Amino acid sequence: MSPRAFVYPMFAMVLLTASVLVRLFRARVRAVSSGQVNASYYWTYQSGAEPGDAAKLSRHFSNLFEAPVLFYACCLAAMVTGRCGLVSLSLAWLYVIARIVHTYIHTGSNRLRKRIAAYFASWLVLVAMWVVLVIDVAWA
């Protein structure tokens, strides 16, 4: 399996992050346009509160720069070490799918039980990615 194959799940995560950013920007413009929040709120994120829809998207956007950093690091480490087997690549795509599901739930219905399950599943996949990588590197 070519190390370059890991670029595609990483790019999918970038696209997911960008899509949330676009939705966040639109929600904030809507909030200011409708008078739900004064534009000055966004200068310092003080003196008021962001409306719920925008706040939820904002929190999710931030979340996409937390655990996924470990995903990117694992993909890059697999590429650099040449440990790019089918299992690793499949786990990378499974992680992307779990994060898409988490995004859909969190920015949509936001059902807590389903959201936690999707988030936990993504963490299990991420840990599995790292375990597979460490075993592959140790046995190389």
C-alpha positions in Angstrom: 0.0 0.0 0.0 1.4 3.4 -1.0 2.0 5.9 1.8 0.3 8.5 -0.4 -3.0 6.7 0.2 -3.1 8.3 3.7 -3.4 11.8 2.0 -7.0 11.0 1.1 -8.5 10.4 4.6 -6.5 13.4 5.9 -7.9 15.5 3.1 -11.4 14.3 3.9 -10.9 15.5 7.5 -9.7 18.9 6.1 -12.9 19.1 4.0 -15.0 18.2 7.0 -13.4 20.9 9.0 -13.8 23.4 6.2 -17.5 22.5 5.9 -18.0 23.2 9.6 -16.1 26.5 9.2 -18.4 27.6 6.3 -21.5 26.7 8.4 -20.1 28.6 11.4 -19.4 31.7 9.3 -23.0 31.6 7.9 -24.5 31.1 11.4 -22.5 34.1 12.7 -23.5 36.3 9.8 -27.2 35.3 10.3 -26.9 36.0 14.1 -25.5 39.5 13.5 -27.9 40.3 10.6 -31.0 39.2 12.7 -29.9 41.2 15.7 -29.4 38.1 17.9 -25.9 39.3 18.7 -24.0 42.5 18.2 -21.0 42.3 15.8 -18.8 43.7 18.5 -19.2 40.5 20.5 -16.9 38.8 18.0 -14.1 41.3 18.7 -13.3 39.8 22.1 -16.0 37.1 22.5 -17.1 39.0 25.6 -20.0 41.3 26.5 -22.8 39.0 25.5 -23.3 35.4 24.4 -23.2 33.8 21.0 -26.6 32.4 19.9 -27.0 28.6 20.4 -26.7 27.5 16.8 -23.5 29.5 16.2 -22.1 28.5 19.6 -22.7 24.8 18.8 -20.9 25.1 15.5 -18.1 27.1 17.2 -17.6 24.4 19.8 -17.6 21.7 17.1 -15.1 23.6 15.0 -12.8 23.9 17.9 -13.3 20.2 18.6 -12.0 19.4 15.1 -8.6 20.8 16.2 -8.4 18.6 19.3 -8.4 14.8 18.8 -8.0 15.0 15.0 -4.5 16.4 15.5 -3.6 12.9 16.8 -5.2 11.4 13.7 -3.1 13.6 11.4 0.0 12.8 13.4 -0.6 9.0 13.2 -1.3 9.2 9.4 1.9 11.2 8.9 3.9 8.8 11.1 2.6 5.9 9.1 3.6 7.6 5.9 7.1 8.5 7.1 7.8 5.0 8.6 6.3 3.3 5.6 3.9 1.3 7.8 0.9 1.8 5.5 -1.0 -1.4 5.5 -4.6 -2.0 4.5 -5.5 -2.3 8.2 -4.1 1.1 9.0 -5.7 2.8 6.0 -9.0 1.2 6.7 -8.8 2.5 10.3 -8.0 5.9 9.0 -11.1 5.9 6.8 -13.2 4.5 9.7 -12.0 7.4 11.8 -13.1 9.9 9.2 -16.5 8.2 9.0 -16.9 8.3 12.8 -16.0 12.0 12.8 -18.5 12.7 10.0 -21.2 10.9 12.0 -20.2 12.8 15.1 -20.4 16.1 13.2 -23.8 15.2 11.8 -25.1 14.5 15.2 -23.4 17.3 17.1 -24.3 20.1 14.6 -27.8 18.6 13.9 -30.1 17.0 16.5 -27.3 17.0 19.1 -28.7 13.9 20.8 -26.2 13.5 23.6 -26.3 9.7 23.9 -25.7 9.3 20.1 -23.1 12.1 20.1 -21.1 10.5 22.9 -21.3 7.1 21.2 -20.0 8.5 17.9 -17.2 10.5 19.7 -16.2 7.4 21.8 -16.2 5.3 18.6 -13.9 7.8 16.9 -11.5 7.6 19.9 -11.5 3.8 19.9 -10.6 3.9 16.2 -7.9 6.5 16.8 -6.3 4.4 19.6 -6.5 1.3 17.4 -4.7 3.3 14.6 -1.9 4.2 17.0 -1.7 0.6 18.4 -1.4 -0.8 14.9 1.3 1.7 14.0 3.3 1.1 17.1 3.1 -2.7 16.6 4.0 -2.4 12.9 7.0 -0.2 13.7 8.2 -2.4 16.6 8.0 -5.5 14.4 9.6 -4.0 11.4 
